[in-house]
Amino acid sequence: SYGKLRGNFAMVGKDAPAYLMDRRFTQFATLPDGGYSVNASASVGHDIVPEISKSWEVGVDLRFLNNRLRMDAAYYSQITENQIVTVRVSHAAGYVLQTRNEGTVKNHGFELTLDGDIIKRNGWTWTAGLNLGLNRGTVLSLPEGMVEIQGTQYGDIFPTAYLNGSTTAISGKDYMRTEDGKIICDENGYPQINPSKSVLIGNREPLVMAGLNTSLKYKGLSIGLQFDGRIGGDVVNVTARSLWSSGMHPAIPQYRGRQVVWDGVVQTGTDVEGNPIYAQNTKPIVLDATTISNYYYGVSSNFLEDGSYIRLQYATIAYDFEHLLKKVNGIENIRLSFTGTNLFLLTKYTGADPQTNANTSGAGTGSAGIDNYAIPNTRGYNIALQVTF
């Protein structure tokens, strides 16, 4: 057995983007020559100070069974002060976007790697490795008077960072709900919609990220597999919402024009303390175009889905002809391999791929977990013949 404890501390600074202080020099990467122009929607940066990140980590490295079993575990914490982000501001300011310092964020988490040699004898070698990781992001402070920062808008859906809450939250419209989360319907059976457009409806941060890899070798033959996945983490299916809006979603013919009973409760009175009393809703409504538009499509929480998945990210089978080439002059080895990537995906997510990113240049809340017409991960196959002289 063998063990080693480690730790480190780091401090890193970051300046604001170039040309931010002068409206005459705004660089657009999307221009044909990557040149400069004027962005009438963005404000000039004012009084921006450098962003500072302070981080520390402590970990342990362990070895067992004559180094056949290996484990590495680490806990880390990072605090970023004076974050430089671009946020939406009131149109009364004369702009839409402004880059400024927006408070303090903390990220902390745990990482674990475990790998070992399962079989190693008679020409057989079988190894496997498992890695787990989790991260929690929290907003510690914001400028005075602010309780949230909203990122790029997707209809009435916003990636949002809340004060003393998650940095990867999702806000939007939701139904009126009881304390235990049940939807409140009116006396006609229609669900009641919360008038607020900034209700916390989800969190894009997964509970756990995981990966598993294994390889099997016997003489010249080798087989390798790599899986990855995650548990939890909400995904906003903006693509599906647009399909409902345009009448192209595959579920529309199944439900349109039919009578349904909305899964919710109806208030029947109050108790002696004035608290509402609810009973299960039993009144049917017709899902016509107006009902779908006003009571389903118009509520962004309906398009929030669980992003858990398991993916076979990589698989390869190869054969080395080295032992057959001992009498062949000038050739050391010939290796033939077949490799596949993204071979299958197991998930309850109804969109193309739960591992999605809207890839926008919005605010510091990011765009991971936003399925906005994103191109899914591609599947690939490769056959290779490698000759070593």
VOPAGU-2260 file (C-alpha; in pm, 1 decimal, decimal comma):
REM VOPAGU-2260
SITE   aa  ch    i         X         Y         Z
SITE  SER   A    0       0,0       0,0       0,0
SITE  TYR   A    1     103,6     359,6     -67,2
SITE  GLY   A    2     -47,3     698,7       9,3
SITE  LYS   A    3      31,3    1062,9     -52,5
SITE  LEU   A    4    -148,7    1379,2      60,9
SITE  ARG   A    5    -131,7    1694,4    -149,1
SITE  GLY   A    6    -261,7    2048,2    -143,1
SITE  ASN   A    7    -223,3    2376,5    -329,9
SITE  PHE   A    8    -342,1    2736,1    -340,7
SITE  ALA   A    9    -360,6    2969,0    -641,6
SITE  MET   A   10    -465,8    3326,1    -723,8
SITE  VAL   A   11    -536,9    3429,5   -1084,5
SITE  GLY   A   12    -639,6    3764,1   -1232,0
SITE  LYS   A   13    -843,8    3838,1   -1543,6
SITE  ASP   A   14    -891,2    4166,8   -1727,6
SITE  ALA   A   15   -1189,6    4287,4   -1928,5
SITE  PRO   A   16   -1216,2    4210,8   -2303,3
SITE  ALA   A   17   -1014,5    4428,9   -2540,4
SITE  TYR   A   18   -1165,5    4747,0   -2689,5
SITE  LEU   A   19   -1448,0    4746,0   -2434,3
SITE  MET   A   20   -1389,2    5103,7   -2323,9
SITE  ASP   A   21   -1432,2    5259,6   -2669,4
SITE  ARG   A   22   -1741,2    5213,0   -2886,3
SITE  ARG   A   23   -1537,2    5275,7   -3201,0
SITE  PHE   A   24   -1352,2    4947,2   -3152,3
SITE  THR   A   25   -1595,5    4658,4   -3109,4
SITE  GLN   A   26   -1465,8    4335,8   -3261,2
SITE  PHE   A   27   -1711,7    4093,5   -3420,5
SITE  ALA   A   28   -1585,3    3741,2   -3477,1
SITE  THR   A   29   -1881,4    3677,0   -3710,4
SITE  LEU   A   30   -1773,2    3942,2   -3961,1
SITE  PRO   A   31   -1607,4    3796,8   -4274,5
SITE  ASP   A   32   -1267,8    3940,4   -4183,2
SITE  GLY   A   33   -1315,1    3922,3   -3805,8
SITE  GLY   A   34   -1309,3    4301,5   -3811,4
SITE  TYR   A   35   -1455,5    4587,7   -3614,9
SITE  SER   A   36   -1784,9    4768,8   -3608,4
SITE  VAL   A   37   -2018,6    4961,1   -3377,6
SITE  ASN   A   38   -2255,1    4763,7   -3154,2
SITE  ALA   A   39   -2542,2    5002,2   -3084,3
SITE  SER   A   40   -2696,5    4763,1   -2830,8
SITE  ALA   A   41   -2391,9    4743,3   -2601,8
SITE  SER   A   42   -2279,3    5005,7   -2352,6
SITE  VAL   A   43   -1920,4    5118,2   -2309,2
SITE  GLY   A   44   -1755,0    4959,5   -2005,1
SITE  HIS   A   45   -1711,8    5189,2   -1704,2
SITE  ASP   A   46   -1512,7    5147,9   -1382,1
SITE  ILE   A   47   -1432,6    4782,0   -1447,8
SITE  VAL   A   48   -1173,3    4631,8   -1213,9
SITE  PRO   A   49    -982,9    4304,8   -1272,3
SITE  GLU   A   50   -1157,6    3978,2   -1193,3
SITE  ILE   A   51    -972,1    3777,4    -925,7
SITE  SER   A   52   -1002,6    3402,3    -864,1
SITE  LYS   A   53    -872,1    3239,0    -547,1
SITE  SER   A   54    -868,1    2860,3    -530,3
SITE  TRP   A   55    -739,7    2582,4    -309,9
SITE  GLU   A   56    -739,1    2204,8    -334,9
SITE  VAL   A   57    -659,7    1915,1    -106,9
SITE  GLY   A   58    -631,8    1558,5    -226,6
SITE  VAL   A   59    -503,4    1212,0    -156,4
SITE  ASP   A   60    -332,8     957,0    -383,3
SITE  LEU   A   61    -356,3     593,6    -270,8
SITE  ARG   A   62    -219,0     263,9    -406,2
SITE  PHE   A   63    -316,3     -88,5    -297,1
SITE  LEU   A   64    -237,9    -453,7    -382,1
SITE  ASN   A   65     108,2    -389,5    -527,0
SITE  ASN   A   66     -21,7     -94,5    -729,1
SITE  ARG   A   67    -298,7    -296,4    -895,6
SITE  LEU   A   68    -567,9     -76,3    -739,9
SITE  ARG   A   69    -526,2     302,9    -757,3
SITE  MET   A   70    -738,9     582,2    -615,0
SITE  ASP   A   71    -715,5     959,3    -637,9
SITE  ALA   A   72    -959,4    1186,5    -452,6
SITE  ALA   A   73    -966,5    1565,0    -428,7
SITE  TYR   A   74   -1182,6    1842,9    -287,3
SITE  TYR   A   75   -1153,8    2191,1    -437,3
SITE  SER   A   76   -1294,4    2536,0    -373,7
SITE  GLN   A   77   -1272,6    2848,5    -589,1
SITE  ILE   A   78   -1402,1    3197,3    -517,8
SITE  THR   A   79   -1417,3    3449,5    -803,9
SITE  GLU   A   80   -1457,7    3814,2    -707,2
SITE  ASN   A   81   -1563,1    4105,7    -928,7
SITE  GLN   A   82   -1682,3    3878,5   -1209,5
SITE  ILE   A   83   -1665,7    4047,3   -1550,3
SITE  VAL   A   84   -1990,0    3956,7   -1727,2
SITE  THR   A   85   -2216,1    4106,2   -1993,4
SITE  VAL   A   86   -2572,6    4145,4   -1866,7
SITE  ARG   A   87   -2901,2    4282,4   -1995,2
SITE  VAL   A   88   -2993,7    4625,9   -1858,9
SITE  SER   A   89   -3303,9    4841,7   -1867,8
SITE  HIS   A   90   -3369,5    4989,4   -2211,8
SITE  ALA   A   91   -3413,6    5321,4   -2035,3
SITE  ALA   A   92   -3032,8    5324,2   -2006,0
SITE  GLY   A   93   -3012,5    5356,4   -2384,7
SITE  TYR   A   94   -2858,4    5011,5   -2430,7
SITE  VAL   A   95   -2951,2    4644,5   -2412,7
SITE  LEU   A   96   -2622,6    4496,1   -2287,2
SITE  GLN   A   97   -2353,8    4621,0   -2053,4
SITE  THR   A   98   -2028,3    4461,9   -1937,3
SITE  ARG   A   99   -1949,6    4522,2   -1571,8
SITE  ASN   A  100   -1836,8    4366,5   -1242,4
SITE  GLU   A  101   -2124,5    4164,7   -1102,4
SITE  GLY   A  102   -2029,7    4018,0    -764,8
SITE  THR   A  103   -1873,4    3707,4    -614,1
SITE  VAL   A  104   -1923,0    3342,6    -707,8
SITE  LYS   A  105   -1807,7    3026,5    -529,4
SITE  ASN   A  106   -1755,7    2688,9    -695,4
SITE  HIS   A  107   -1663,9    2386,1    -489,5
SITE  GLY   A  108   -1676,9    2016,5    -553,2
SITE  PHE   A  109   -1529,7    1670,6    -526,9
SITE  GLU   A  110   -1348,5    1450,8    -777,6
SITE  LEU   A  111   -1274,4    1078,6    -745,9
SITE  THR   A  112   -1077,3     852,3    -978,5
SITE  LEU   A  113   -1054,9     478,4    -921,0
SITE  ASP   A  114    -877,5     241,8   -1161,2
SITE  GLY   A  115    -720,9     -99,7   -1138,3
SITE  ASP   A  116    -586,2    -410,0   -1309,4
SITE  ILE   A  117    -862,3    -669,5   -1280,7
SITE  ILE   A  118    -683,5    -949,1   -1470,4
SITE  LYS   A  119    -314,7    -965,5   -1551,7
SITE  ARG   A  120    -197,2   -1319,5   -1629,4
SITE  ASN   A  121    -155,6   -1582,2   -1903,3
SITE  GLY   A  122    -136,0   -1313,5   -2169,6
SITE  TRP   A  123    -464,5   -1151,5   -2061,7
SITE  THR   A  124    -483,2    -792,8   -1938,3
SITE  TRP   A  125    -808,8    -636,2   -1825,9
SITE  THR   A  126    -809,5    -285,9   -1676,7
SITE  ALA   A  127   -1095,9     -56,9   -1578,5
SITE  GLY   A  128   -1132,6     296,2   -1445,0
SITE  LEU   A  129   -1412,3     497,1   -1289,9
SITE  ASN   A  130   -1423,3     873,3   -1235,0
SITE  LEU   A  131   -1687,9    1075,5   -1052,5
SITE  GLY   A  132   -1720,3    1449,7   -1016,8
SITE  LEU   A  133   -1965,8    1697,6    -871,0
SITE  ASN   A  134   -1962,9    2075,4    -857,9
SITE  ARG   A  135   -2182,7    2326,9    -680,2
SITE  GLY   A  136   -2186,2    2691,2    -784,2
SITE  THR   A  137   -2326,0    2959,1    -552,1
SITE  VAL   A  138   -2362,4    3335,9    -589,4
SITE  LEU   A  139   -2219,9    3490,7    -271,5
SITE  SER   A  140   -2277,5    3856,6    -352,7
SITE  LEU   A  141   -2422,8    4088,5    -617,7
SITE  PRO   A  142   -2423,3    4466,7    -657,2
SITE  GLU   A  143   -2649,4    4642,9    -410,3
SITE  GLY   A  144   -3017,4    4596,0    -479,4
SITE  MET   A  145   -2974,1    4300,3    -715,4
SITE  VAL   A  146   -3098,4    3950,4    -629,2
SITE  GLU   A  147   -3046,6    3776,3    -965,2
SITE  ILE   A  148   -2863,0    3799,0   -1296,2
SITE  GLN   A  149   -3040,7    3679,9   -1609,3
SITE  GLY   A  150   -2852,8    3560,4   -1914,1
SITE  THR   A  151   -2958,9    3536,9   -2277,8
SITE  GLN   A  152   -3337,6    3527,6   -2322,8
SITE  TYR   A  153   -3518,1    3232,9   -2486,0
SITE  GLY   A  154   -3877,5    3350,1   -2504,3
SITE  ASP   A  155   -3969,0    3386,8   -2136,8
SITE  ILE   A  156   -3693,4    3144,4   -2026,6
SITE  PHE   A  157   -3369,1    3276,3   -1877,1
SITE  PRO   A  158   -3052,8    3106,0   -1752,8
SITE  THR   A  159   -3029,9    3278,3   -1414,7
SITE  ALA   A  160   -2790,8    3317,3   -1122,9
SITE  TYR   A  161   -2961,4    3390,6    -789,5
SITE  LEU   A  162   -2809,7    3561,9    -486,7
SITE  ASN   A  163   -2725,4    3291,2    -227,9
SITE  GLY   A  164   -2848,2    3039,4    -485,1
SITE  SER   A  165   -2725,6    2846,8    -784,8
SITE  THR   A  166   -2521,3    3000,5   -1064,8
SITE  THR   A  167   -2692,7    2769,0   -1316,3
SITE  ALA   A  168   -3059,5    2813,4   -1231,3
SITE  ILE   A  169   -3343,3    2853,6   -1481,7
SITE  SER   A  170   -3622,8    3106,9   -1443,3
SITE  GLY   A  171   -3942,6    3148,9   -1638,2
SITE  LYS   A  172   -4318,8    3112,6   -1615,8
SITE  ASP   A  173   -4488,2    2841,7   -1410,5
SITE  TYR   A  174   -4832,3    2746,0   -1283,6
SITE  MET   A  175   -4972,8    2847,0    -948,6
SITE  ARG   A  176   -4886,3    2563,1    -711,3
SITE  THR   A  177   -4964,3    2440,6    -363,6
SITE  GLU   A  178   -4691,0    2413,5    -102,4
SITE  ASP   A  179   -4630,5    2051,4    -204,1
SITE  GLY   A  180   -4599,7    2142,3    -574,2
SITE  LYS   A  181   -4942,0    2049,0    -711,3
SITE  ILE   A  182   -5088,2    2266,4    -989,6
SITE  ILE   A  183   -5387,7    2477,5    -883,5
SITE  CYS   A  184   -5679,7    2472,6   -1130,0
SITE  ASP   A  185   -5982,5    2701,0   -1141,7
SITE  GLU   A  186   -6341,7    2585,5   -1104,8
SITE  ASN   A  187   -6360,2    2519,5   -1481,2
SITE  GLY   A  188   -6064,2    2279,9   -1475,7
SITE  TYR   A  189   -5807,6    2513,9   -1633,5
SITE  PRO   A  190   -5464,4    2545,9   -1467,6
SITE  GLN   A  191   -5388,3    2885,8   -1317,2
SITE  ILE   A  192   -5065,5    3050,8   -1434,5
SITE  ASN   A  193   -4835,1    3241,7   -1202,9
SITE  PRO   A  194   -4825,7    3605,8   -1325,1
SITE  SER   A  195   -4454,0    3635,6   -1245,7
SITE  LYS   A  196   -4216,6    3584,3   -1539,2
SITE  SER   A  197   -3917,6    3512,7   -1317,5
SITE  VAL   A  198   -4004,8    3200,9   -1119,1
SITE  LEU   A  199   -3725,6    2959,0   -1028,1
SITE  ILE   A  200   -3819,7    2649,9   -1230,0
SITE  GLY   A  201   -3499,6    2441,8   -1249,4
SITE  ASN   A  202   -3125,1    2399,9   -1221,5
SITE  ARG   A  203   -2894,7    2295,3   -1506,5
SITE  GLU   A  204   -2618,9    2175,5   -1275,3
SITE  PRO   A  205   -2602,7    1791,4   -1261,0
SITE  LEU   A  206   -2587,3    1610,2    -929,7
SITE  VAL   A  207   -2299,6    1387,5   -1045,7
SITE  MET   A  208   -2090,2    1350,2   -1360,3
SITE  ALA   A  209   -1935,1    1009,1   -1423,5
SITE  GLY   A  210   -1713,6     821,0   -1665,6
SITE  LEU   A  211   -1619,2     455,2   -1703,9
SITE  ASN   A  212   -1346,8     313,1   -1924,8
SITE  THR   A  213   -1224,3     -42,1   -1968,9
SITE  SER   A  214    -978,8    -223,2   -2193,5
SITE  LEU   A  215    -915,1    -590,1   -2260,8
SITE  LYS   A  216    -597,8    -719,9   -2427,4
SITE  TYR   A  217    -487,2   -1065,8   -2532,9
SITE  LYS   A  218    -173,2   -1103,4   -2739,9
SITE  GLY   A  219    -228,7    -877,0   -3044,3
SITE  LEU   A  220    -601,4    -818,7   -2985,2
SITE  SER   A  221    -726,5    -520,1   -2784,8
SITE  ILE   A  222   -1077,4    -394,3   -2711,6
SITE  GLY   A  223   -1155,3     -61,7   -2544,3
SITE  LEU   A  224   -1479,1     101,5   -2427,2
SITE  GLN   A  225   -1549,1     442,8   -2276,2
SITE  PHE   A  226   -1881,7     543,4   -2120,5
SITE  ASP   A  227   -1980,8     880,4   -1980,0
SITE  GLY   A  228   -2296,4    1011,6   -1822,2
SITE  ARG   A  229   -2457,6    1218,7   -1555,0
SITE  ILE   A  230   -2732,7    1209,9   -1295,8
SITE  GLY   A  231   -2965,1    1510,3   -1281,5
SITE  GLY   A  232   -2928,4    1850,4   -1438,4
SITE  ASP   A  233   -3229,6    2010,4   -1608,5
SITE  VAL   A  234   -3238,5    2079,6   -1982,0
SITE  VAL   A  235   -3468,3    2340,6   -2138,7
SITE  ASN   A  236   -3611,7    2200,9   -2461,7
SITE  VAL   A  237   -3660,1    2529,4   -2647,7
SITE  THR   A  238   -3662,9    2335,6   -2975,1
SITE  ALA   A  239   -3968,7    2133,9   -2867,8
SITE  ARG   A  240   -4144,6    2450,1   -2755,9
SITE  SER   A  241   -4095,9    2601,0   -3100,5
SITE  LEU   A  242   -4236,0    2284,1   -3259,0
SITE  TRP   A  243   -4550,2    2318,2   -3045,1
SITE  SER   A  244   -4578,9    2683,0   -3149,3
SITE  SER   A  245   -4555,6    2600,1   -3519,7
SITE  GLY   A  246   -4789,3    2300,3   -3497,1
SITE  MET   A  247   -4513,1    2056,1   -3596,7
SITE  HIS   A  248   -4458,7    1866,6   -3271,1
SITE  PRO   A  249   -4535,4    1492,1   -3312,5
SITE  ALA   A  250   -4751,5    1492,6   -2996,4
SITE  ILE   A  251   -4997,2    1750,0   -3130,7
SITE  PRO   A  252   -5210,0    1509,2   -3342,4
SITE  GLN   A  253   -5234,8    1276,9   -3041,8
SITE  TYR   A  254   -5381,9    1538,5   -2806,7
SITE  ARG   A  255   -5536,5    1818,1   -3014,4
SITE  GLY   A  256   -5915,1    1828,3   -2993,6
SITE  ARG   A  257   -5936,4    1573,5   -2710,6
SITE  GLN   A  258   -6081,8    1611,2   -2365,6
SITE  VAL   A  259   -5832,9    1584,7   -2080,2
SITE  VAL   A  260   -5842,6    1630,1   -1704,4
SITE  TRP   A  261   -5550,3    1846,4   -1595,4
SITE  ASP   A  262   -5346,4    1684,6   -1319,1
SITE  GLY   A  263   -5400,9    1936,4   -1040,3
SITE  VAL   A  264   -5618,8    2043,8    -751,2
SITE  VAL   A  265   -5910,7    2284,0    -704,9
SITE  GLN   A  266   -5967,3    2496,6    -396,5
SITE  THR   A  267   -6291,2    2394,0    -225,9
SITE  GLY   A  268   -6275,5    2622,9      76,5
SITE  THR   A  269   -6064,4    2717,8     377,3
SITE  ASP   A  270   -6007,0    2569,3     720,4
SITE  VAL   A  271   -6063,4    2744,3    1053,2
SITE  GLU   A  272   -5720,8    2912,6    1027,3
SITE  GLY   A  273   -5792,1    3047,3     679,2
SITE  ASN   A  274   -5568,2    2801,8     496,7
SITE  PRO   A  275   -5702,4    2680,0     160,6
SITE  ILE   A  276   -5848,9    2330,7     129,2
SITE  TYR   A  277   -5790,6    2151,4    -200,9
SITE  ALA   A  278   -5950,3    1854,7    -377,5
SITE  GLN   A  279   -5833,7    1667,6    -686,4
SITE  ASN   A  280   -5941,0    1830,4   -1012,8
SITE  THR   A  281   -6194,6    1618,5   -1203,6
SITE  LYS   A  282   -6334,2    1860,3   -1460,6
SITE  PRO   A  283   -6229,5    1790,5   -1824,1
SITE  ILE   A  284   -6123,3    2058,4   -2071,6
SITE  VAL   A  285   -6075,8    2046,9   -2449,5
SITE  LEU   A  286   -5721,7    2080,5   -2584,5
SITE  ASP   A  287   -5799,2    2306,5   -2876,9
SITE  ALA   A  288   -5550,6    2552,2   -3031,1
SITE  THR   A  289   -5635,7    2824,8   -2779,3
SITE  THR   A  290   -5596,7    2597,8   -2477,2
SITE  ILE   A  291   -5263,2    2462,2   -2600,9
SITE  SER   A  292   -5134,1    2813,4   -2669,1
SITE  ASN   A  293   -5253,8    2975,7   -2346,4
SITE  TYR   A  294   -5216,5    2697,1   -2092,7
SITE  TYR   A  295   -4938,8    2472,8   -2223,4
SITE  TYR   A  296   -4711,7    2642,6   -2475,4
SITE  GLY   A  297   -4724,9    2967,6   -2276,1
SITE  VAL   A  298   -4578,3    2806,2   -1960,8
SITE  SER   A  299   -4203,3    2756,4   -1985,6
SITE  SER   A  300   -4178,7    2497,5   -1705,6
SITE  ASN   A  301   -4354,2    2247,8   -1936,8
SITE  PHE   A  302   -4037,5    2230,6   -2143,9
SITE  LEU   A  303   -3800,4    2152,9   -1860,5
SITE  GLU   A  304   -3666,8    1794,8   -1873,4
SITE  ASP   A  305   -3429,4    1572,7   -1680,4
SITE  GLY   A  306   -3090,6    1566,1   -1855,7
SITE  SER   A  307   -2962,0    1238,0   -1708,1
SITE  TYR   A  308   -2795,6    1008,8   -1960,2
SITE  ILE   A  309   -2550,1     724,6   -2025,7
SITE  ARG   A  310   -2349,1     734,5   -2348,1
SITE  LEU   A  311   -2108,4     491,2   -2511,3
SITE  GLN   A  312   -1869,8     764,3   -2613,8
SITE  TYR   A  313   -1592,4     554,0   -2760,5
SITE  ALA   A  314   -1533,7     193,6   -2863,3
SITE  THR   A  315   -1241,5      42,7   -3046,3
SITE  ILE   A  316   -1118,6    -300,1   -3149,3
SITE  ALA   A  317    -767,1    -338,6   -3282,8
SITE  TYR   A  318    -518,4    -605,6   -3375,2
SITE  ASP   A  319    -138,3    -580,1   -3381,0
SITE  PHE   A  320      35,7    -811,5   -3627,6
SITE  GLU   A  321     376,5    -755,7   -3469,0
SITE  HIS   A  322     423,5   -1119,6   -3363,4
SITE  LEU   A  323     351,3   -1231,6   -3720,2
SITE  LEU   A  324     610,7    -998,7   -3877,4
SITE  LYS   A  325     929,6   -1123,5   -3717,3
SITE  LYS   A  326    1057,5   -1255,3   -4048,9
SITE  VAL   A  327     948,8    -957,6   -4256,6
SITE  ASN   A  328    1237,8    -719,9   -4313,1
SITE  GLY   A  329    1175,1    -344,4   -4281,2
SITE  ILE   A  330     834,1    -362,5   -4110,9
SITE  GLU   A  331     812,3    -349,8   -3732,0
SITE  ASN   A  332     437,5    -362,8   -3690,6
SITE  ILE   A  333     102,0    -345,9   -3869,1
SITE  ARG   A  334    -200,2    -235,2   -3666,4
SITE  LEU   A  335    -558,0    -258,9   -3794,2
SITE  SER   A  336    -827,0     -86,8   -3590,6
SITE  PHE   A  337   -1196,9      -4,2   -3604,7
SITE  THR   A  338   -1327,1     281,7   -3389,3
SITE  GLY   A  339   -1675,2     417,7   -3325,3
SITE  THR   A  340   -1773,0     733,5   -3136,3
SITE  ASN   A  341   -2105,8     823,6   -2977,2
SITE  LEU   A  342   -2244,2     478,5   -3055,7
SITE  PHE   A  343   -2553,9     487,3   -2836,0
SITE  LEU   A  344   -2731,1     712,4   -2587,8
SITE  LEU   A  345   -2967,9     610,1   -2308,0
SITE  THR   A  346   -3180,7     896,9   -2176,3
SITE  LYS   A  347   -3538,2     999,4   -2101,9
SITE  TYR   A  348   -3475,1    1337,5   -2262,5
SITE  THR   A  349   -3707,9    1379,3   -2561,5
SITE  GLY   A  350   -3481,6    1612,1   -2760,8
SITE  ALA   A  351   -3188,0    1518,9   -2979,7
SITE  ASP   A  352   -2923,0    1516,0   -2706,3
SITE  PRO   A  353   -2927,0    1621,3   -2337,3
SITE  GLN   A  354   -2559,0    1720,5   -2358,0
SITE  THR   A  355   -2631,9    2050,6   -2526,2
SITE  ASN   A  356   -2515,6    2410,3   -2518,1
SITE  ALA   A  357   -2679,8    2708,0   -2686,3
SITE  ASN   A  358   -2326,9    2847,1   -2738,1
SITE  THR   A  359   -2415,2    3212,2   -2705,1
SITE  SER   A  360   -2204,2    3500,9   -2584,7
SITE  GLY   A  361   -2452,8    3596,4   -2316,2
SITE  ALA   A  362   -2399,3    3663,4   -1948,4
SITE  GLY   A  363   -2203,3    3469,8   -1689,1
SITE  THR   A  364   -2488,0    3227,7   -1625,2
SITE  GLY   A  365   -2376,1    3037,0   -1936,0
SITE  SER   A  366   -2583,0    2850,5   -2192,8
SITE  ALA   A  367   -2522,5    2485,6   -2102,4
SITE  GLY   A  368   -2848,3    2292,6   -2074,7
SITE  ILE   A  369   -3029,3    2513,5   -2327,5
SITE  ASP   A  370   -3146,1    2311,7   -2630,7
SITE  ASN   A  371   -3205,9    2593,8   -2877,0
SITE  TYR   A  372   -3195,0    2422,3   -3218,4
SITE  ALA   A  373   -2858,9    2275,4   -3120,4
SITE  ILE   A  374   -2685,3    2030,2   -3352,9
SITE  PRO   A  375   -2660,7    1695,8   -3168,4
SITE  ASN   A  376   -2334,5    1514,6   -3114,7
SITE  THR   A  377   -2246,0    1323,9   -3428,5
SITE  ARG   A  378   -2181,5     951,3   -3456,9
SITE  GLY   A  379   -1860,6     850,7   -3629,4
SITE  TYR   A  380   -1681,7     539,2   -3754,7
SITE  ASN   A  381   -1319,5     505,2   -3845,3
SITE  ILE   A  382   -1108,4     222,8   -3993,1
SITE  ALA   A  383    -732,8     268,5   -3970,1
SITE  LEU   A  384    -435,8      71,4   -4098,6
SITE  GLN   A  385    -111,9     176,7   -3936,9
SITE  VAL   A  386     221,8      47,1   -4060,5
SITE  THR   A  387     544,9     106,4   -3866,7
SITE  PHE   A  388     872,2      69,7   -4055,2
